[in-house]
Amino acid sequence: MNSYISLGYPELGCASVLVLANAGLSLWLELGIERQLLLAALRMVVQLTLMGLVLATLFRHASPLWTAGAALGMVAFAGYEAAARQERRLAGIWAYGLGTSCLLAAATLVTTFALTGALRPDPWYDPRYAIPLLGMILGNTMTGIALGLNGLSSGLVTRRVAIEVRLLLGHDRRSALAPVVRTALRSALMPIINTMSASGVVALPGMMTGQILGGVAPADAVKYQILILFLIAGSCGLGALAAVMAGVYRLTDARHRLRLDRLAPAR
C-alpha cells in the first residue's frame, strides 16, 4: 500500500482558511497586522511555487553551473532578508554586503562539507540534495546573522557611554566591546539551541515530519534530521561569529574609537 498522500488545490485552500482566520482576529482585536499576514502568506505561496518550477528544471538538467547559479540567487535573497530584519543596520552597502558575504561563506562551507562528507551524492552537486540542504541551512543562518548584527548594533547604542569609558581607560576595541559581542552571539544562537532542545519531545522538525509523511521509515528520518540540525548549528555559529566580529571592526576604527556614525538611522 502506498503511504504517500497527494495534496490538491482544494486541500491547500481548506488549510488557508486558518490564515484568513488569523487575519480576522487581527481585525477584531485591532492588531494592525492583517495586511502583513496576508501579504506574507501570498508571498510564500508565490515563492514556493516558483521554487518548485525552478527545482523541476534543475532536476532535469543536473549541472554544477545551474546548481551554483540557483544557490547564489538564494544567498542573494537571504542577504537582503537578513539586512531587512535589523532595526539598526550598517549604513551604505555594508548593510547588505556584510551579512550576505558571511551567509555565503558559512552556508557554502557547511553545505559542501555535508555533500562531500556525510551524504556523498553522485554527483556531489546533485540539485536534489544540494538545493534543499542549502535552503534549510541558509534560512536558519540568515536568522542567526540578523539577530547577531541587530544585537550588536542595539547593544552598542544602548551601552555607548560605558564602552567609550572603557576605551578611554585604555581597553582595546575587542575588550571594550566584549560584553556586547557575547550578548549578540547568545541572541544569534538561541533559536537553534531552542530548536535542538525541543526536537523530538516538544516538536517534530519539518524535514523529519515531511519524510515520515512521504513514507520514509521513522528511524531513517530521525538520522537525517539529526544531521540537518548539526549542520544548521555549525553554519549559524560560523556565520554569526563572522558577522558580529566584522561588525565590531566596522563600528570601530584603527584608533579604537566607537564609530556609531557608520550606522544608518533607526527605522
C-alpha positions as CSV (number, residue, x, y, z in Angstrom):
1,M,0.0,0.0,0.0
2,N,1.4,3.4,-0.9
3,S,1.5,5.6,2.2
4,Y,2.1,8.8,0.2
5,I,-0.8,11.3,0.4
6,S,-1.2,13.5,-2.6
7,L,-2.4,17.1,-2.0
8,G,-4.5,19.1,-4.3
9,Y,-5.6,22.7,-4.5
10,P,-8.8,22.1,-2.6
11,E,-6.8,20.8,0.4
12,L,-4.5,23.8,0.3
13,G,-7.5,26.1,0.0
14,C,-9.0,24.5,3.1
15,A,-5.8,25.0,5.1
16,S,-5.6,28.6,4.0
17,V,-8.8,29.3,6.0
18,L,-6.6,29.2,9.1
19,V,-4.5,32.1,7.8
20,L,-7.7,34.0,7.0
21,A,-8.9,33.4,10.5
22,N,-5.8,34.9,11.9
23,A,-6.3,38.0,9.7
24,G,-9.8,38.2,11.0
25,L,-8.6,38.0,14.6
26,S,-6.2,40.8,13.8
27,L,-9.0,43.0,12.6
28,W,-11.2,42.1,15.5
29,L,-8.5,42.8,18.1
30,E,-7.2,45.8,16.1
31,L,-3.6,44.4,16.0
32,G,-2.9,46.0,12.7
33,I,-1.0,43.0,11.2
34,E,-3.7,41.6,8.9
35,R,-2.2,43.1,5.8
36,Q,1.3,41.9,6.7
37,L,0.0,38.5,7.4
38,L,-1.9,38.1,4.2
39,L,1.0,39.6,2.1
40,A,3.4,37.2,3.8
41,A,1.1,34.2,3.0
42,L,0.7,35.3,-0.6
43,R,4.4,35.9,-1.0
44,M,5.1,32.4,0.5
45,V,2.8,30.8,-2.0
46,V,4.3,32.6,-5.0
47,Q,7.9,32.0,-3.9
48,L,7.4,28.3,-3.2
49,T,5.5,27.8,-6.5
50,L,8.3,29.4,-8.4
51,M,10.9,27.4,-6.5
52,G,9.1,24.3,-7.4
53,L,9.3,25.1,-11.1
54,V,13.0,26.0,-10.7
55,L,13.7,22.8,-8.9
56,A,11.9,20.7,-11.5
57,T,14.1,22.3,-14.2
58,L,17.3,21.8,-12.2
59,F,16.4,18.1,-11.5
60,R,16.1,17.5,-15.3
61,H,19.4,19.2,-16.1
62,A,21.8,18.4,-13.3
63,S,24.7,20.8,-13.8
64,P,27.2,22.3,-11.4
65,L,26.7,25.7,-13.1
66,W,22.9,25.6,-12.8
67,T,23.2,24.5,-9.2
68,A,25.7,27.2,-8.4
69,G,23.5,29.8,-10.0
70,A,20.4,28.8,-8.0
71,A,22.5,28.7,-4.8
72,L,23.8,32.2,-5.4
73,G,20.3,33.5,-6.1
74,M,19.2,32.0,-2.8
75,V,22.1,33.6,-0.9
76,A,21.4,37.0,-2.5
77,F,17.8,36.9,-1.3
78,A,18.8,35.6,2.1
79,G,21.2,38.5,2.5
80,Y,18.5,41.0,1.7
81,E,16.2,39.5,4.3
82,A,19.0,39.4,6.9
83,A,19.5,43.2,6.4
84,A,15.8,43.9,6.4
85,R,15.3,42.3,9.8
86,Q,17.6,44.6,11.6
87,E,16.4,47.7,13.4
88,R,19.7,49.5,13.3
89,R,21.8,48.4,10.4
90,L,25.1,49.4,8.9
91,A,25.0,52.4,6.6
92,G,25.5,52.0,2.8
93,I,26.4,48.8,1.1
94,W,27.7,47.4,4.3
95,A,24.1,46.7,5.4
96,Y,23.7,44.2,2.6
97,G,27.3,43.2,1.9
98,L,28.4,42.1,5.3
99,G,25.5,39.8,6.1
100,T,25.5,38.4,2.6
101,S,29.2,37.6,2.5
102,C,29.0,35.9,5.9
103,L,26.0,33.9,4.8
104,L,27.8,32.9,1.6
105,A,30.9,31.8,3.4
106,A,29.2,29.9,6.2
107,A,26.5,28.2,4.2
108,T,28.8,27.2,1.3
109,L,31.4,25.7,3.7
110,V,28.9,23.7,5.7
111,T,26.8,22.6,2.7
112,T,30.0,21.5,0.8
113,F,31.1,19.7,3.9
114,A,27.8,17.7,4.1
115,L,27.7,16.9,0.4
116,T,31.3,15.7,0.2
117,G,31.4,14.1,3.6
118,A,28.2,12.8,5.3
119,L,25.8,12.5,2.3
120,R,28.1,12.0,-0.7
121,P,25.5,12.0,-3.6
122,D,26.7,11.1,-7.1
123,P,27.4,13.7,-8.4
124,W,28.1,15.7,-5.3
125,Y,26.4,18.8,-6.7
126,D,23.2,16.9,-7.4
127,P,20.5,19.6,-7.0
128,R,18.1,17.1,-5.4
129,Y,20.4,17.2,-2.4
130,A,22.3,20.4,-2.7
131,I,19.5,22.9,-3.1
132,P,17.1,21.7,-0.4
133,L,20.0,21.3,2.0
134,L,21.4,24.7,1.3
135,G,17.9,26.2,1.7
136,M,17.5,24.7,5.2
137,I,21.0,25.9,6.2
138,L,20.5,29.3,4.7
139,G,17.2,30.1,6.3
140,N,18.4,29.4,9.8
141,T,21.8,31.0,9.3
142,M,20.1,34.1,8.0
143,T,18.1,34.4,11.2
144,G,21.2,33.9,13.3
145,I,23.2,36.6,11.4
146,A,20.3,39.0,11.5
147,L,19.9,38.5,15.3
148,G,23.6,38.8,15.9
149,L,24.1,42.0,14.0
150,N,20.9,43.5,15.4
151,G,22.1,42.6,18.9
152,L,25.5,44.2,18.2
153,S,24.2,47.5,16.9
154,S,21.5,47.8,19.5
155,G,23.9,46.9,22.3
156,L,26.5,49.5,21.1
157,V,23.9,52.2,21.0
158,T,22.5,51.3,24.5
159,R,25.9,50.9,26.1
160,R,27.7,53.7,24.3
161,V,28.8,55.6,27.4
162,A,30.1,52.6,29.2
163,I,32.0,51.4,26.1
164,E,33.6,54.8,25.5
165,V,34.7,55.0,29.1
166,R,36.4,51.6,28.8
167,L,38.1,52.8,25.6
168,L,39.3,55.9,27.3
169,L,40.7,53.8,30.1
170,G,43.0,52.0,27.7
171,H,41.0,49.0,26.6
172,D,41.2,47.9,23.0
173,R,38.1,47.6,20.9
174,R,37.7,43.9,21.3
175,S,38.0,44.1,25.1
176,A,35.7,47.1,25.4
177,L,33.0,45.6,23.2
178,A,33.3,42.0,24.6
179,P,30.1,42.2,26.7
180,V,28.0,43.4,23.8
181,V,29.6,40.8,21.5
182,R,28.8,38.0,23.9
183,T,25.1,39.1,24.2
184,A,24.8,39.4,20.4
185,L,26.2,35.9,19.9
186,R,23.9,34.4,22.5
187,S,20.9,36.0,20.7
188,A,22.1,34.6,17.4
189,L,22.5,31.1,18.6
190,M,19.4,30.9,20.9
191,P,16.9,29.9,18.1
192,I,19.0,26.8,17.1
193,I,19.6,25.9,20.7
194,N,15.9,26.1,21.4
195,T,15.2,24.0,18.3
196,M,17.6,21.3,19.2
197,S,16.4,21.2,22.9
198,A,12.8,20.8,21.9
199,S,13.2,18.5,18.9
200,G,11.7,15.0,19.5
201,V,9.9,15.9,22.7
202,V,8.0,19.2,22.1
203,A,8.1,19.2,18.3
204,L,8.9,17.1,15.3
205,P,11.1,19.2,13.0
206,G,9.8,20.0,9.5
207,M,12.1,17.8,7.5
208,M,11.5,14.8,9.7
209,T,7.8,15.3,9.5
210,G,7.9,15.6,5.7
211,Q,9.9,12.5,5.3
212,I,7.6,10.5,7.6
213,L,4.5,11.7,5.7
214,G,6.3,10.8,2.5
215,G,6.7,7.2,3.6
216,V,10.3,7.1,5.0
217,A,10.9,4.9,8.0
218,P,11.0,7.0,11.2
219,A,14.4,5.7,12.2
220,D,15.9,6.9,8.9
221,A,14.0,10.2,9.1
222,V,15.5,10.8,12.6
223,K,19.1,10.2,11.3
224,Y,18.6,12.8,8.6
225,Q,17.0,15.3,11.0
226,I,19.9,15.0,13.4
227,L,22.4,15.5,10.6
228,I,20.5,18.6,9.4
229,L,20.3,20.2,12.9
230,F,24.1,19.6,13.4
231,L,24.8,21.3,10.1
232,I,22.5,24.2,10.9
233,A,24.1,24.7,14.3
234,G,27.5,24.8,12.7
235,S,26.5,27.2,10.0
236,C,24.7,29.5,12.4
237,G,27.7,29.6,14.7
238,L,30.2,30.3,11.9
239,G,28.0,32.9,10.2
240,A,27.0,34.8,13.4
241,L,30.6,34.9,14.7
242,A,32.0,36.2,11.3
243,A,29.2,38.8,11.0
244,V,29.4,40.1,14.6
245,M,33.2,40.3,14.6
246,A,33.2,42.0,11.2
247,G,30.6,44.4,12.6
248,V,32.8,45.1,15.5
249,Y,35.6,46.2,13.2
250,R,33.3,48.2,11.0
251,L,31.8,50.1,14.0
252,T,35.2,51.0,15.4
253,D,38.4,52.3,13.8
254,A,42.1,51.7,13.9
255,R,42.4,54.2,16.8
256,H,40.0,52.1,18.8
257,R,37.2,54.7,18.7
258,L,33.5,53.8,18.6
259,R,32.0,54.8,15.2
260,L,28.2,54.8,15.5
261,D,28.1,57.3,12.7
262,R,28.5,54.2,10.5
263,L,25.1,53.0,11.5
264,A,22.0,54.0,9.5
265,P,19.3,55.9,11.4
266,A,16.9,53.8,13.4
267,R,13.7,52.8,11.5
